[in-house]
Amino acid sequence: MLGKMVAAVTTFACLVVLSNLQTNEATEVLSNRVNGIVHGTVYLNPKQSVPEKYKQITWWFRKSLKILTKKWDQPVSYRNGSFHNKLRYHENHTLEINQLQKQDSGTFRMEVEDSQSKKSDEAIQLDVYEPIPKPSVKVTSRVNKDGWCKATLECIMAATQVTYRWCENEEDLVGKNSSTLDIALKSESDASYKCIVSNPVSEETGFIYYRSPCTWDEKNSAVPVSMARKMADSILAFGFLLLVHNWV
């Protein structure tokens, strides 16, 4: 009987210890993703509620790097390191990060410790992108004997993690989402093409214009049809007035 009582007491004590350990462990919640641009500013705004009176708030970067601490009713303490002079902690617990660099991409975590020493975490993923430079369009073309101009357009620019799309005469070419575009045109036709390069924070466009017979230019040297019609109408009107004047 005594042995059973000792075993029961031991089991109960173990359960109490495990319960306390679970209470004090941090519960991590993945909140959202935020995109930023190099040299820009982002605001990491946690969604979890923070007790009116807490023991301490700590912001971490990539799990192991402590970047700031904020104790109840005390000023913020910023840590020296790669984020020194780049951070600003707001009273609503938002973290402002300035002068972003690519290496700032990663998971930021706000750890809240309440007055009972219970911890809860919220993680926010930050992805920093380079601004996209203006692309150029390189053309490799040839004319077939049957009068077709076959060409490969290549969108050239120095950036990674980007998406492409193409337009022909201002209309999207559905499904054309690579950096190259293969086309075939009758040599007597005209056309315009643009390559649109984008990432989550910026977008740029490169242009190329086709003129017969199978020539290409980055500048649009063609006169729009509407302008040509207006010029023709003006010349006809001036000629008519001149004829009437001479007749009179």
C-alpha positions as CSV (number, residue, x, y, z in Angstrom):
1,M,0.0,0.0,0.0
2,L,2.8,2.4,0.9
3,G,4.5,1.7,-2.3
4,K,1.4,2.6,-4.3
5,M,1.0,5.8,-2.5
6,V,4.6,6.8,-3.1
7,A,4.2,6.0,-6.8
8,A,1.0,8.1,-7.0
9,V,2.6,11.1,-5.4
10,T,5.6,10.8,-7.7
11,T,3.4,10.7,-10.8
12,F,1.4,13.7,-9.6
13,A,4.6,15.7,-8.9
14,C,5.9,14.9,-12.5
15,L,2.6,16.1,-14.0
16,V,2.8,19.4,-12.1
17,V,6.4,20.0,-13.3
18,L,5.4,19.2,-16.9
19,S,2.4,21.5,-16.7
20,N,4.6,24.4,-15.4
21,L,7.2,23.8,-18.2
22,Q,4.5,23.9,-20.8
23,T,3.1,27.1,-19.3
24,N,6.4,28.9,-19.5
25,E,7.3,27.7,-23.0
26,A,6.9,30.1,-25.8
27,T,4.1,29.5,-28.3
28,E,5.2,30.6,-31.8
29,V,2.7,31.8,-34.3
30,L,3.6,32.6,-37.9
31,S,1.8,35.9,-38.7
32,N,2.4,37.1,-42.2
33,R,4.9,38.1,-44.9
34,V,6.2,41.6,-45.6
35,N,8.0,42.8,-48.8
36,G,10.6,45.5,-48.8
37,I,12.8,47.3,-51.3
38,V,16.5,47.9,-50.9
39,H,17.2,51.3,-49.2
40,G,13.5,51.5,-48.3
41,T,11.5,51.2,-45.0
42,V,9.1,48.5,-43.8
43,Y,6.9,48.3,-40.7
44,L,6.5,44.9,-39.0
45,N,3.1,45.1,-37.3
46,P,2.3,42.0,-35.1
47,K,-1.3,40.9,-34.9
48,Q,-1.2,39.3,-31.4
49,S,-2.5,41.1,-28.5
50,V,-0.1,42.4,-25.9
51,P,-1.1,42.6,-22.2
52,E,-1.5,46.1,-20.9
53,K,1.2,45.3,-18.3
54,Y,3.9,42.9,-19.6
55,K,7.2,41.9,-18.1
56,Q,9.3,42.2,-21.3
57,I,9.1,42.3,-25.1
58,T,12.0,41.1,-27.2
59,W,12.5,41.2,-30.9
60,W,14.6,38.5,-32.5
61,F,16.1,38.0,-36.0
62,R,16.5,34.5,-37.4
63,K,15.8,32.9,-34.0
64,S,19.2,33.6,-32.4
65,L,20.0,37.3,-32.9
66,K,18.4,39.6,-30.2
67,I,17.9,43.1,-31.8
68,L,16.0,44.9,-29.0
69,T,14.3,44.5,-25.7
70,K,11.5,46.6,-24.1
71,K,10.7,46.2,-20.4
72,W,7.5,47.5,-18.9
73,D,7.7,51.2,-18.2
74,Q,11.3,51.4,-19.4
75,P,13.0,52.8,-22.5
76,V,13.8,50.5,-25.4
77,S,17.2,48.9,-25.4
78,Y,18.6,48.5,-29.0
79,R,21.4,46.0,-29.4
80,N,24.6,46.7,-31.4
81,G,25.0,44.8,-34.6
82,S,23.8,44.8,-38.2
83,F,20.5,46.5,-37.3
84,H,22.1,49.2,-35.1
85,N,20.6,52.7,-36.0
86,K,18.2,51.1,-38.4
87,L,15.4,50.2,-36.0
88,R,12.6,52.2,-34.4
89,Y,10.2,50.6,-31.9
90,H,6.7,52.2,-31.8
91,E,4.3,52.2,-28.8
92,N,1.8,50.0,-30.6
93,H,4.7,47.4,-30.8
94,T,5.3,47.9,-34.5
95,L,9.0,47.5,-35.5
96,E,10.2,50.0,-38.1
97,I,13.3,49.0,-40.2
98,N,15.1,51.6,-42.3
99,Q,17.8,51.4,-45.0
100,L,16.9,47.9,-46.0
101,Q,19.5,45.6,-47.5
102,K,19.1,42.2,-49.1
103,Q,20.7,40.5,-46.1
104,D,17.9,41.8,-43.9
105,S,15.6,39.2,-45.4
106,G,14.5,36.6,-42.9
107,T,12.2,35.8,-40.0
108,F,11.6,38.4,-37.3
109,R,10.1,37.3,-34.1
110,M,8.4,39.3,-31.3
111,E,8.4,37.5,-28.0
112,V,6.1,38.7,-25.3
113,E,6.6,37.7,-21.7
114,D,3.7,38.6,-19.4
115,S,3.6,39.3,-15.7
116,Q,3.3,35.6,-15.0
117,S,6.4,34.8,-17.1
118,K,4.3,33.1,-19.8
119,K,5.8,33.7,-23.2
120,S,4.1,33.9,-26.6
121,D,5.8,34.5,-30.0
122,E,4.8,35.8,-33.3
123,A,6.9,35.5,-36.4
124,I,6.9,37.8,-39.5
125,Q,8.8,36.9,-42.7
126,L,10.5,39.8,-44.4
127,D,11.6,39.5,-48.0
128,V,13.8,42.4,-49.4
129,Y,14.1,42.8,-53.2
130,E,16.3,44.9,-55.4
131,P,14.6,47.6,-57.5
132,I,14.3,46.4,-61.0
133,P,16.5,48.3,-63.6
134,K,15.0,49.2,-66.9
135,P,15.4,46.2,-69.3
136,S,16.5,46.3,-72.9
137,V,15.2,44.0,-75.7
138,K,17.8,42.1,-77.9
139,V,16.6,40.9,-81.2
140,T,17.9,38.0,-83.3
141,S,16.0,37.8,-86.6
142,R,16.1,36.4,-90.2
143,V,13.9,36.7,-93.3
144,N,12.7,33.6,-95.0
145,K,12.3,33.2,-98.8
146,D,8.5,33.3,-98.3
147,G,8.6,36.8,-96.9
148,W,8.3,35.9,-93.2
149,C,10.5,37.6,-90.6
150,K,11.3,35.2,-87.8
151,A,12.8,36.6,-84.7
152,T,13.7,35.8,-81.1
153,L,13.2,38.7,-78.6
154,E,15.3,38.5,-75.4
155,C,14.5,40.7,-72.4
156,I,17.9,41.6,-70.8
157,M,18.3,43.1,-67.3
158,A,20.5,42.6,-64.2
159,A,18.1,41.2,-61.5
160,T,17.0,38.0,-60.0
161,Q,13.7,36.8,-58.5
162,V,11.7,38.4,-61.2
163,T,8.7,37.5,-63.5
164,Y,8.3,38.3,-67.2
165,R,5.3,39.0,-69.4
166,W,5.1,40.2,-73.0
167,C,2.7,42.5,-74.9
168,E,2.2,42.8,-78.7
169,N,0.6,46.0,-79.9
170,E,-0.4,46.8,-76.3
171,E,-2.2,43.4,-75.9
172,D,-1.0,40.8,-73.4
173,L,0.4,37.6,-74.8
174,V,-1.1,35.1,-72.5
175,G,1.2,32.3,-71.4
176,K,4.4,34.1,-72.6
177,N,6.2,34.3,-69.2
178,S,9.8,33.7,-70.0
179,S,12.7,36.2,-70.8
180,T,12.5,35.2,-74.5
181,L,9.8,35.4,-77.1
182,D,9.7,33.7,-80.5
183,I,7.6,35.4,-83.2
184,A,7.0,35.3,-87.0
185,L,5.8,38.4,-88.9
186,K,5.1,39.1,-92.5
187,S,7.8,41.5,-93.7
188,E,5.2,44.1,-94.8
189,S,3.6,44.5,-91.4
190,D,4.5,46.7,-88.4
191,A,4.3,45.8,-84.7
192,S,5.4,46.9,-81.3
193,Y,6.5,44.7,-78.4
194,K,7.2,45.3,-74.8
195,C,8.7,43.2,-72.1
196,I,7.4,43.8,-68.6
197,V,9.7,42.7,-65.7
198,S,8.4,42.7,-62.1
199,N,9.0,41.6,-58.6
200,P,6.7,42.2,-55.5
201,V,8.0,45.8,-55.1
202,S,8.8,47.2,-58.5
203,E,8.2,47.0,-62.3
204,E,10.0,48.2,-65.4
205,T,9.3,47.9,-69.1
206,G,11.5,47.5,-72.2
207,F,10.2,48.4,-75.8
208,I,11.1,47.2,-79.3
209,Y,9.4,48.2,-82.6
210,Y,9.3,46.2,-85.8
211,R,9.3,47.9,-89.2
212,S,9.4,46.2,-92.6
213,P,11.5,44.7,-94.0
214,C,12.4,42.9,-90.8
215,T,14.1,45.8,-89.1
216,W,14.0,46.6,-85.3
217,D,14.4,49.8,-83.3
218,E,14.0,50.7,-79.6
219,K,12.4,54.0,-80.6
220,N,9.0,54.3,-82.3
221,S,9.8,56.2,-85.5
222,A,6.4,55.4,-87.1
223,V,3.8,58.2,-87.4
224,P,0.5,57.1,-85.8
225,V,-2.4,56.6,-88.3
226,S,-4.5,59.2,-86.6
227,M,-1.8,61.8,-86.9
228,A,-1.2,61.0,-90.5
229,R,-4.9,61.3,-91.2
230,K,-5.0,64.7,-89.6
231,M,-2.0,65.9,-91.6
232,A,-3.6,64.7,-94.8
233,D,-6.9,66.4,-93.9
234,S,-5.0,69.7,-93.1
235,I,-3.1,69.6,-96.5
236,L,-6.4,69.0,-98.4
237,A,-8.1,71.8,-96.6
238,F,-5.3,74.2,-97.2
239,G,-5.2,73.2,-100.9
240,F,-8.9,73.8,-101.2
241,L,-8.7,77.2,-99.6
242,L,-5.8,78.1,-101.9
243,L,-7.7,77.0,-104.9
244,V,-10.8,79.0,-103.9
245,H,-8.6,82.1,-103.3
246,N,-6.9,81.8,-106.8
247,W,-10.3,81.3,-108.4
248,V,-11.7,84.4,-106.8
